[in-house]
Amino acid sequence: MKKSTKTLIKFFSIIGMITTVIILWELFCREITLPIVYANNQITLEDRFSFGERRLFREITIKDGIDAFKEGDYEKAEVFFRQVVGADRSDPEVQIYLNNSKARQREKDPFILATVVPIDNQENNAKTILRGIADAQTEFNEKGLNNRLLEIMIVNDSNNPKISQKVAQKLANNPSVLGVIGHNASSSTKAALPEYTKAQLPVISSTSTATDLSSYVFFRTVPSNERLASCLADYTFNHNLKRLAIFYTEKAGLNTDALSNYSITLKNDFAQNFPESIERNNLIDMSDPNFNPKDTVTFLIDQPVDGLVLFPSSNLEIVDLSLEVAKANKKLPNPFKLLGGDTIYNAEALISGDDAVEGLVLAVPWFAKDDYSYTKRAEKRWGGQVSWRTATSYDATQAFIHALSPNVTREPILNKLRQTNLPKEKTSGQPLRFFGDGERSTPPILVQVVEGNKNAPAGSKYTFTSLDYKCK
């Protein structure tokens, strides 16, 4: 064998040995931090609840704080949580745990509220909800009431109605829980409501808008679907869009038998409020296994249609399907006008939808107007424009806070919630009052997707702006 050949073999053998050593080091010697991978049916019921004893989101960055909290060393936990908050100001879970640590250091037990959010499969929505709750809790805990601070229990229900019913039962049976902020999806709230009603446990939803939600213990800081649909239908008809196809969702997701109370009631309310009749063939179920966005949009070219209305459930797969409808529409020679519901209001829709969603008009509960003092405070705290989910969650927490008294129980809170009358200085920007049925009195807002750098999320050149249109 030639000397040069032997030299090459020796060289590659050495390289192979070095590579093997590196791999073994990475596998066995180095401390590796991996994200938590969730599966709904693998999370125990106990692991869905936390005051600070466990990390519910995927990031593993607060072990020291969690260990101290579990050991009852709340002063030490506060120090660790404060360090994490300083390093990542966008994380509301740690801010809430920091507040809880401070609350437990007082001589008197804290007031306890719970919030139920879909952490493992709707992480972005869950965080936007928790940011508003964290804001209100932080403000209250600066002073407290009768030397008592506010503690928030975070609960993960995965937006799964069966799980929602179970966590609701556990909350209802815990007498220290004075109220619940949640749930996110209307179908989850509907599944949980009977448990709260039996226990006379007040619940305020900041995101569930389905029209069929009702109980004497139920309130919400968002307009119902009836009001959202009425506003959008009125705008649509007045802008000469009178022949429509509605894309909605019969099922809450693609792999579930649970119905989407949100999408079904929004579709029905829109059809009832729209002055013209909507053809039955133009009511298109995106959860149908045979649904194909491109084929459906292409078929509508030859139909008497001049606008597409998108009402996906909050399920991410369904929202993505509605964006595929928008993309197929964009490729048409003469694209249809696009309108839709508030589940599409998120950064992911702007990033993934790109120019396909430009011009899309949505009916939403709230928008970050410059003259709202909360808008400025929240943007400074979280590092960017906040979602309507953050604002309505802030308002829900404020409603509970103003129903507290030194020795309060569930029944007095229920009575005080019915008398809620908060000025705009105490809310996210609009006065907060509840009608007798627990509905909020403020009207929806119409927003549109436009091109512009201000408030556009990273990865998109599009953002939302409010329309000068008065909803009733």
Long-range contacts (C-beta under 8 A, 24 or more apart in sequence): 33-60, 34-60, 35-59, 35-60, 36-60, 38-119, 38-120, 38-121, 40-120, 40-121, 40-158, 40-160, 40-163, 43-120, 43-156, 43-158, 45-166, 45-167, 45-170, 48-155, 48-156, 48-157, 48-163, 48-167, 49-153, 49-154, 49-155, 49-167, 49-170, 50-97, 50-153, 50-154, 50-155, 51-97, 51-100, 51-151, 51-152, 51-153, 51-154, 52-77, 52-81, 52-96, 52-97, 52-100, 52-101, 55-93, 56-93, 56-119, 56-154, 56-156, 57-91, 57-93, 57-119, 57-123, 57-126, 57-127, 58-123, 59-91, 61-88, 62-94, 62-97, 65-94, 65-97, 65-101, 66-97, 69-97, 69-100, 69-101, 74-101, 74-102, 74-104, 74-105, 75-101, 75-105, 77-101, 78-102, 78-105, 89-381, 89-382, 89-383, 90-127, 90-382, 90-383, 91-127, 92-127, 92-130, 92-131, 92-133, 92-134, 92-382, 93-127, 93-130, 93-154, 95-134, 95-138, 96-130, 96-133, 96-134, 96-137, 96-152, 96-154, 99-134, 99-137, 99-138, 99-141, 99-149, 99-150, 99-151, 99-152, 100-151, 100-152, 102-141, 102-149, 103-141, 103-149, 103-150, 103-151, 104-151, 106-144, 106-147, 106-148, 106-149, 107-147, 108-146, 108-147, 108-148, 109-148, 109-176, 110-148, 110-149, 110-150, 110-151, 111-145, 111-148, 111-149, 111-150, 111-151, 111-178, 111-404, 111-408, 112-150, 112-151, 112-152, 112-153, 112-176, 112-177, 112-178, 113-150, 113-151, 113-152, 113-153, 113-177, 113-178, 113-179, 113-180, 113-181, 113-397, 113-400, 114-152, 114-153, 114-154, 114-155, 114-171, 114-177, 114-179, 114-180, 114-181, 114-182, 115-152, 115-153, 115-154, 115-155, 115-180, 115-181, 115-182, 115-393, 116-155, 116-156, 116-157, 116-164, 116-167, 116-168, 116-171, 116-180, 116-181, 116-182, 116-183, 116-184, 116-188, 116-192, 117-154, 117-155, 117-156, 117-157, 117-182, 117-183, 117-184, 118-156, 118-157, 118-158, 118-159, 118-184, 118-185, 118-188, 119-154, 119-156, 119-158, 120-156, 120-158, 121-158, 121-159, 121-316, 122-159, 122-184, 122-314, 122-316, 124-346, 124-347, 124-348, 125-184, 125-207, 125-314, 125-346, 125-389, 126-156, 126-184, 128-346, 128-386, 128-387, 128-389, 128-390, 128-393, 129-181, 129-184, 129-206, 129-207, 129-389, 129-390, 129-393, 130-154, 130-393, 131-378, 131-381, 131-382, 131-386, 131-390, 131-393, 132-206, 132-378, 132-386, 132-389, 132-390, 132-391, 132-392, 132-393, 132-394, 132-395, 132-396, 132-397, 132-428, 133-181, 133-393, 133-394, 133-396, 133-397, 135-374, 135-377, 135-378, 135-381, 135-390, 135-394, 135-397, 136-394, 136-397, 136-398, 136-401, 137-397, 140-401, 145-404, 145-405, 145-406, 146-406, 148-406, 150-401, 150-404, 153-177, 155-182, 157-182, 157-183, 157-184, 157-188, 157-192, 159-183, 159-184, 159-185, 159-187, 159-188, 159-252, 159-314, 159-315, 160-188, 160-256, 160-258, 161-185, 161-187, 161-188, 161-190, 161-191, 161-252, 161-258, 162-191, 162-258, 164-188, 164-189, 164-191, 164-192, 165-191, 165-192, 165-194, 165-195, 167-192, 168-192, 168-193, 168-195, 168-196, 169-195, 171-195, 171-196, 171-201, 172-196, 172-198, 172-199, 172-201, 173-199, 177-201, 178-202, 178-400, 178-404, 178-408, 178-409, 178-410, 178-413, 179-203, 179-204, 179-400, 179-403, 179-410, 179-413, 180-204, 181-205, 181-206, 181-393, 181-396, 181-397, 181-400, 182-206, 183-207, 183-208, 184-208, 184-314, 185-252, 185-262, 185-313, 185-314, 186-210, 186-213, 186-260, 186-261, 186-262, 186-265, 187-252, 187-258, 187-259, 187-260, 187-261, 187-262, 187-313, 189-213, 189-218, 190-261, 193-217, 193-218, 199-410, 200-410, 200-411, 200-414, 201-410, 202-400, 202-403, 202-410, 202-413, 202-414, 202-417, 204-396, 204-399, 204-400, 204-417, 205-396, 206-389, 206-392, 206-393, 206-395, 206-396, 207-389, 207-392, 207-393, 208-262, 209-262, 209-266, 209-342, 209-365, 210-261, 210-262, 210-264, 210-265, 210-266, 211-265, 211-268, 211-269, 212-261, 212-265, 213-261, 214-437, 214-438, 215-438, 216-414, 216-438, 217-414, 218-438, 219-396, 219-399, 219-417, 219-434, 219-438, 219-440, 220-396, 220-438, 220-439, 220-440, 221-365, 221-392, 221-393, 221-395, 221-396, 221-399, 221-432, 221-440, 222-365, 222-366, 222-388, 222-392, 222-440, 223-365, 223-439, 223-440, 223-442, 223-443, 223-444, 224-439, 225-262, 225-265, 225-266, 225-269, 226-265, 226-269, 226-273, 227-443, 227-444, 227-471, 228-266, 228-269, 228-341, 228-342, 228-363, 228-364, 228-365, 228-444, 229-266, 229-269, 229-270, 229-272, 229-273, 229-363, 230-269, 230-273, 230-471, 230-472, 231-363, 231-443, 231-444, 231-446, 231-471, 231-472, 232-270, 232-309, 232-339, 232-341, 232-361, 232-362, 232-363, 232-446, 233-270, 233-273, 233-274, 233-275, 234-273, 234-471, 234-472, 235-339, 235-361, 235-363, 235-446, 235-467, 235-469, 235-471, 236-274, 236-307, 236-309, 236-339, 237-274, 237-275, 237-276, 239-337, 241-306, 241-307, 241-337, 241-339, 242-275, 242-276, 242-306, 243-276, 243-304, 243-305, 243-306, 243-307, 244-274, 244-276, 244-278, 244-282, 244-305, 244-306, 244-307, 244-308, 244-309, 245-282, 245-283, 245-284, 245-300, 245-303, 245-305, 245-307, 245-308, 245-309, 245-336, 246-270, 246-271, 246-278, 246-282, 246-283, 246-284, 246-309, 246-311, 247-284, 247-286, 247-308, 247-309, 247-310, 247-311, 247-312, 247-322, 247-325, 248-283, 248-284, 248-285, 248-286, 248-311, 248-312, 249-285, 249-286, 249-287, 249-311, 249-312, 249-313, 249-315, 249-318, 250-285, 250-287, 250-288, 251-287, 251-313, 252-313, 252-315, 253-287, 253-313, 253-315, 253-317, 253-318, 254-287, 254-315, 254-317, 254-318, 260-287, 260-313, 260-315, 260-318, 262-313, 262-314, 262-341, 262-343, 263-311, 263-312, 263-313, 263-341, 266-311, 266-341, 267-311, 270-309, 270-311, 279-303, 279-304, 286-312, 286-318, 286-321, 286-322, 286-325, 287-313, 287-318, 291-321, 293-321, 293-324, 293-325, 293-327, 293-328, 294-324, 294-328, 296-325, 296-328, 297-325, 297-328, 297-329, 297-332, 297-336, 298-328, 298-332, 300-336, 301-332, 305-336, 306-336, 306-337, 307-336, 307-337, 307-338, 307-339, 308-336, 308-337, 308-338, 308-339, 309-339, 309-340, 310-338, 310-339, 310-340, 310-341, 310-344, 310-360, 311-340, 311-341, 311-343, 312-340, 312-341, 312-343, 312-344, 313-343, 314-343, 316-348, 319-343, 319-344, 319-346, 319-348, 319-349, 320-352, 323-349, 323-352, 323-353, 323-356, 323-357, 326-353, 326-356, 326-357, 326-360, 327-353, 327-356, 329-356, 330-355, 330-356, 337-361, 342-388, 345-387, 345-388, 345-447, 345-464, 346-387, 347-457, 347-460, 350-449, 350-456, 350-457, 350-460, 350-462, 350-463, 350-464, 351-457, 351-459, 351-460, 353-449, 353-462, 354-460, 354-462, 355-462, 357-449, 357-462, 358-449, 358-450, 358-451, 358-462, 359-448, 359-449, 359-450, 360-448, 360-449, 361-446, 361-447, 361-448, 361-467, 362-446, 362-447, 362-448, 362-449, 362-464, 363-444, 363-445, 363-446, 363-471, 364-388, 364-444, 364-445, 364-446, 364-447, 365-391, 365-392, 365-444, 365-445, 366-391, 366-392, 366-428, 366-429, 366-430, 366-445, 367-445, 367-447, 367-464, 367-466, 368-455, 369-429, 369-466, 371-429, 372-424, 372-428, 372-429, 373-425, 373-429, 374-427, 374-428, 374-429, 375-428, 375-429, 384-455, 384-457, 385-455, 388-445, 390-428, 391-428, 391-429, 392-428, 394-427, 394-428, 395-422, 395-427, 395-428, 395-432, 398-422, 398-426, 398-427, 398-432, 399-432, 399-434, 402-426, 443-470, 443-471, 443-472, 444-471, 445-471, 446-471
